[in-house]
Amino acid sequence: MVRLGTGIGWRPEIADDIAGLPGIDWVEVVAENVCPGHVPDALERLRERGTTVVPHGVSLGLGGAEPPDPERLKALGERVEALGAPLVTEHIAFVRAGGPLTASPVIEAGHLLPVPRTRDALDVLCENVRIAQDALPVPLALENIAALISWPGEEMTEGQFLAELVERTGVRLLIDVANLHTNHVNRGEDPARALDELPTEAIAYVHVAGGVERDGVWHDSHAHPVTQPVLDVLAELCARTVPPGVLLERDEDFPAAEELAGELDAIRAVTAAGTATPCTPEASPDAPPVMDGPGEAALDAARQRLALAQTSLLSALVAGTPGPEGFDRRRLRVQSTALTAKRVSVIAHVAPELPEILGDGFRPAFLAYADRRPMTGGYRRDALSFAEYLLADDLPRDPAARRRLTQWWKERSGPAPLPVNPAVRFARALRHALSGR
């Protein structure tokens, strides 16, 4: 088990602050934001100082019905090697649905969604984890996620689900105490019970993050200070075991370096006050236990059932189809709104020229575009599709802004001018006809 110490999520916006913070033993970086061969200079300088860097993936979707994409696994392994990381982490979540198992187009959530705690979902997850473990060059740890919704008909608690996952695969755990608090508020789940049921010897490290409560719903924002209830959950964990590492996450609305340092000090104080002794892993990370799962036919059937359930839910959240039976309709609306807000925020980040070109019209225009138009090819493709949607309707109305948007699109879509594209010409003519212009 790698002893990591106290760390912080590395983000380019606060790279200089992180470099100057005292007592930072390690950092975690979003794997998809790092390109092998082009590691940011600030991150390389931290590595040269001896700071450990751990890549944290967000797009594998190991909780989905399909086996993990070999190309995504290869890319994640390349980032592990580029960063010299001792382990790699991902999430117990699904991020896309549809495809061959449902004979429907693949749609993407753009965010992490919870898997049902059922035997089917656990069987599929275990097999997906084994595939990932075989493909990755270092040990894998998986994170529990925050959720706004609960699946009907669940068969296990979160602690039981995670414990059996570890027992069957030998995978390590990344325990996010902020997510345990989120699920306490949103789903009525007791963090202490979850911690009691966890195999604490499998914990690789711990996440701590801030959030905010609105209308009785806790949003795991990573854009607010860490609250006392989250620190209380961390204290509960530290009463049971000494975690090998604890990391502060912050993704938006970054505070001054002094505030980050204060939050790190508060985290250190809680871990130092813990009464537990470190645990030694029962199994070698190089030789995870092998436990028989369902046969091939049974696993295929479980994949199909899970695919249908996840596609039905995701379609309701991002494409406006009716919600599946058994879900809380209000929570589905909250989750749908949260996914759209996330989509707008990320598009503004990956394509900052679009808000600049469109000004105050960016958000309402994107919301109109996103309504019943699921994301199908990642955020960068989504930004291009949004631009195509606007230009096909002769938007924005300001000629100068439209020229800038057209140029932006051309520079990212290839050399052919937009009017050459027959599909765009047809869409424009059709919309003009329907609108009477």
TAPEUR-V43414 format. One record per residue. RES is the residue in one letter. PHI is phi in degrees with one decimal (* if undefined). PSI is psi as a letter, one per 20 degrees, with the letter a starting at -180 (* if undefined). Layout:
[[RES | PHI | PSI] [RES | PHI | PSI]]
This chain:
[[M | * | p] [V | -77.4 | p] [R | -87.6 | o] [L | -95.5 | g] [G | 91.5 | b] [T | -103.5 | p] [G | -137.1 | r] [I | -145.8 | q] [G | -68.4 | p] [W | -79.7 | p] [R | -132.1 | p] [P | -59.2 | h] [E | -64.8 | h] [I | -122.1 | k] [A | -58.3 | g] [D | -66.3 | g] [D | -63.1 | g] [I | -62.0 | g] [A | -61.4 | h] [G | -97.1 | i] [L | -73.1 | p] [P | -77.7 | q] [G | 72.4 | k] [I | -88.3 | o] [D | -87.5 | h] [W | -159.9 | r] [V | -133.1 | q] [E | -118.1 | p] [V | -125.3 | q] [V | -63.6 | o] [A | -58.7 | g] [E | -68.7 | i] [N | -93.3 | j] [V | -115.9 | p] [C | -109.7 | o] [P | -54.8 | p] [G | 90.4 | i] [H | -137.0 | l] [V | -64.4 | p] [P | -53.1 | q] [D | -55.6 | g] [A | -63.2 | h] [L | -72.4 | h] [E | -62.7 | h] [R | -64.4 | h] [L | -63.2 | g] [R | -62.3 | g] [E | -63.5 | h] [R | -80.0 | i] [G | 96.4 | j] [T | -77.9 | p] [T | -71.8 | q] [V | -120.1 | p] [V | -116.0 | p] [P | -78.9 | p] [H | -123.9 | o] [G | -80.9 | q] [V | -131.2 | i] [S | -122.5 | j] [L | -65.7 | h] [G | 64.9 | l] [L | -64.2 | h] [G | -86.4 | j] [G | -78.1 | r] [A | -75.0 | h] [E | -80.6 | q] [P | -62.1 | q] [P | -61.7 | q] [D | -66.2 | p] [P | -58.2 | h] [E | -68.5 | h] [R | -66.3 | g] [L | -64.3 | g] [K | -61.1 | g] [A | -63.1 | h] [L | -65.7 | g] [G | -61.9 | h] [E | -64.1 | h] [R | -70.4 | h] [V | -56.8 | g] [E | -69.9 | h] [A | -64.6 | h] [L | -97.0 | i] [G | 59.7 | k] [A | -79.5 | q] [P | -82.3 | i] [L | -159.1 | r] [V | -137.5 | q] [T | -128.7 | q] [E | -147.3 | a] [H | -122.3 | q] [I | -89.1 | n] [A | -162.5 | r] [F | -115.5 | q] [V | -126.5 | i] [R | -151.7 | r] [A | -154.1 | r] [G | 88.5 | a] [G | 98.1 | a] [P | -57.6 | h] [L | -65.8 | h] [T | -117.9 | j] [A | 52.4 | l] [S | -139.4 | r] [P | -62.3 | q] [V | -72.6 | p] [I | -123.4 | q] [E | -115.6 | q] [A | -82.3 | h] [G | 75.6 | j] [H | -161.7 | r] [L | -89.4 | p] [L | -119.6 | q] [P | -74.1 | q] [V | -88.9 | q] [P | -69.2 | q] [R | -86.3 | m] [T | -123.7 | r] [R | -63.8 | g] [D | -58.4 | g] [A | -64.7 | h] [L | -68.7 | g] [D | -60.0 | g] [V | -66.8 | g] [L | -60.6 | g] [C | -60.0 | g] [E | -65.9 | g] [N | -63.7 | h] [V | -64.8 | g] [R | -60.8 | g] [I | -61.7 | g] [A | -65.5 | g] [Q | -60.1 | h] [D | -67.4 | h] [A | -90.4 | h] [L | -92.6 | q] [P | -82.6 | i] [V | -135.8 | r] [P | -58.5 | q] [L | -108.3 | p] [A | -124.8 | q] [L | -117.4 | q] [E | -101.7 | p] [N | -70.6 | q] [I | -108.7 | r] [A | -82.8 | q] [A | -141.7 | q] [L | -98.1 | i] [I | -128.1 | q] [S | -119.7 | p] [W | -77.6 | p] [P | -72.9 | q] [G | 72.3 | k] [E | -70.1 | q] [E | -108.9 | i] [M | -142.4 | q] [T | -77.5 | r] [E | -62.5 | g] [G | -61.6 | g] [Q | -64.5 | g] [F | -61.8 | g] [L | -68.0 | h] [A | -63.2 | g] [E | -70.9 | h] [L | -58.6 | g] [V | -65.0 | g] [E | -61.4 | h] [R | -83.9 | h] [T | -122.0 | i] [G | 74.7 | j] [V | -66.3 | q] [R | -87.0 | r] [L | -120.2 | p] [L | -108.6 | o] [I | -93.9 | o] [D | -97.2 | o] [V | -71.7 | h] [A | -66.3 | h] [N | -70.4 | h] [L | -62.3 | g] [H | -66.0 | g] [T | -57.1 | g] [N | -71.0 | h] [H | -66.4 | g] [V | -72.1 | g] [N | -84.7 | h] [R | -126.6 | j] [G | 69.5 | k] [E | -94.3 | p] [D | -81.3 | o] [P | -59.0 | h] [A | -63.8 | h] [R | -65.4 | g] [A | -59.6 | g] [L | -66.7 | h] [D | -63.3 | h] [E | -88.7 | i] [L | -76.4 | q] [P | -80.5 | n] [T | -61.8 | h] [E | -67.9 | i] [A | -92.1 | i] [I | -70.7 | p] [A | -87.3 | g] [Y | -168.0 | a] [V | -129.8 | q] [H | -101.4 | q] [V | -130.6 | p] [A | -152.1 | r] [G | -95.4 | r] [G | -159.6 | a] [V | -149.9 | q] [E | -101.8 | p] [R | -133.5 | p] [D | 52.9 | l] [G | 79.6 | j] [V | -116.5 | p] [W | -91.2 | p] [H | -105.1 | p] [D | -79.8 | m] [S | -80.4 | h] [H | 56.4 | k] [A | -129.8 | j] [H | -132.1 | r] [P | -61.6 | q] [V | -67.4 | p] [T | -92.8 | r] [Q | -61.7 | h] [P | -59.0 | h] [V | -69.1 | g] [L | -63.7 | h] [D | -66.0 | h] [V | -66.9 | h] [L | -59.9 | g] [A | -62.9 | h] [E | -60.8 | g] [L | -65.1 | g] [C | -71.1 | i] [A | -76.1 | i] [R | -103.3 | h] [T | -159.8 | q] [V | -94.4 | o] [P | -66.6 | q] [P | -62.1 | h] [G | -158.2 | q] [V | -133.3 | p] [L | -129.8 | p] [L | -89.9 | p] [E | -104.5 | p] [R | -149.3 | p] [D | -114.2 | h] [E | -147.1 | r] [D | 47.3 | l] [F | -66.0 | p] [P | -84.1 | r] [A | -64.4 | q] [A | -57.9 | h] [E | -63.7 | h] [E | -70.4 | g] [L | -60.1 | g] [A | -61.0 | h] [G | -64.4 | h] [E | -66.9 | h] [L | -63.7 | h] [D | -63.3 | g] [A | -64.0 | h] [I | -65.0 | g] [R | -61.6 | h] [A | -63.4 | g] [V | -66.9 | g] [T | -67.4 | h] [A | -68.2 | h] [A | -84.1 | i] [G | -59.4 | q] [T | -101.6 | i] [A | -84.6 | r] [T | -108.6 | q] [P | -59.4 | q] [C | -99.9 | q] [T | -102.3 | p] [P | -57.8 | q] [E | -78.7 | h] [A | -124.2 | q] [S | -67.2 | p] [P | -64.2 | i] [D | -84.5 | i] [A | -138.1 | m] [P | -63.3 | q] [P | -62.1 | q] [V | -111.1 | o] [M | -122.0 | p] [D | -63.3 | p] [G | -104.1 | a] [P | -67.5 | q] [G | -65.2 | r] [E | -59.8 | g] [A | -65.4 | g] [A | -65.9 | h] [L | -66.8 | g] [D | -60.5 | g] [A | -66.1 | h] [A | -64.0 | g] [R | -59.8 | g] [Q | -67.3 | g] [R | -62.2 | g] [L | -65.8 | g] [A | -60.5 | g] [L | -63.0 | g] [A | -65.9 | g] [Q | -69.6 | h] [T | -66.5 | g] [S | -62.0 | g] [L | -67.1 | g] [L | -65.6 | h] [S | -61.4 | h] [A | -65.6 | h] [L | -77.4 | h] [V | -120.6 | i] [A | -124.5 | j] [G | 77.8 | j] [T | -77.8 | r] [P | -59.6 | q] [G | -68.3 | q] [P | -63.1 | q] [E | -62.3 | q] [G | 94.7 | i] [F | -86.3 | q] [D | -70.5 | o] [R | -62.7 | h] [R | -64.6 | g] [R | -67.5 | h] [L | -61.9 | g] [R | -65.7 | g] [V | -61.8 | g] [Q | -64.9 | g] [S | -62.3 | g] [T | -62.8 | g] [A | -64.7 | h] [L | -65.1 | g] [T | -67.0 | g] [A | -62.3 | g] [K | -62.7 | g] [R | -61.9 | g] [V | -60.2 | g] [S | -62.6 | g] [V | -70.7 | h] [I | -60.5 | g] [A | -63.9 | h] [H | -82.7 | g] [V | -79.9 | h] [A | -132.9 | m] [P | -63.5 | i] [E | -67.0 | h] [L | -65.8 | g] [P | -61.1 | h] [E | -66.9 | g] [I | -70.4 | g] [L | -90.1 | i] [G | 61.9 | c] [D | -64.6 | i] [G | -81.7 | i] [F | -60.3 | g] [R | -62.5 | g] [P | -62.1 | h] [A | -66.9 | h] [F | -69.8 | h] [L | -63.4 | h] [A | -65.2 | h] [Y | -65.3 | g] [A | -72.3 | h] [D | -59.2 | o] [R | 65.3 | j] [R | -118.3 | n] [P | -63.7 | q] [M | -76.2 | p] [T | -125.3 | i] [G | -143.4 | k] [G | 88.1 | r] [Y | -68.4 | h] [R | -67.6 | h] [R | -64.6 | h] [D | -62.2 | g] [A | -62.5 | g] [L | -64.5 | g] [S | -63.2 | h] [F | -62.3 | g] [A | -62.1 | g] [E | -62.5 | g] [Y | -59.2 | g] [L | -66.8 | g] [L | -67.1 | h] [A | -65.1 | h] [D | -108.1 | k] [D | 56.4 | k] [L | -112.9 | q] [P | -68.6 | r] [R | -67.9 | h] [D | -65.5 | p] [P | -58.4 | h] [A | -64.7 | g] [A | -65.5 | h] [R | -65.5 | h] [R | -62.7 | g] [R | -65.2 | g] [L | -66.7 | g] [T | -60.4 | g] [Q | -64.3 | g] [W | -59.0 | g] [W | -64.5 | g] [K | -59.7 | g] [E | -64.8 | h] [R | -109.0 | i] [S | -113.8 | i] [G | 118.2 | r] [P | -77.8 | i] [A | -70.3 | p] [P | -61.9 | q] [L | -55.4 | g] [P | -62.7 | i] [V | -69.4 | h] [N | -73.6 | o] [P | -62.0 | h] [A | -63.9 | h] [V | -68.1 | g] [R | -61.1 | g] [F | -64.4 | g] [A | -61.5 | g] [R | -64.6 | g] [A | -63.3 | g] [L | -63.0 | g] [R | -67.6 | h] [H | -62.8 | g] [A | -65.4 | g] [L | -67.8 | h] [S | -89.7 | i] [G | 84.1 | j] [R | -82.4 | *]]
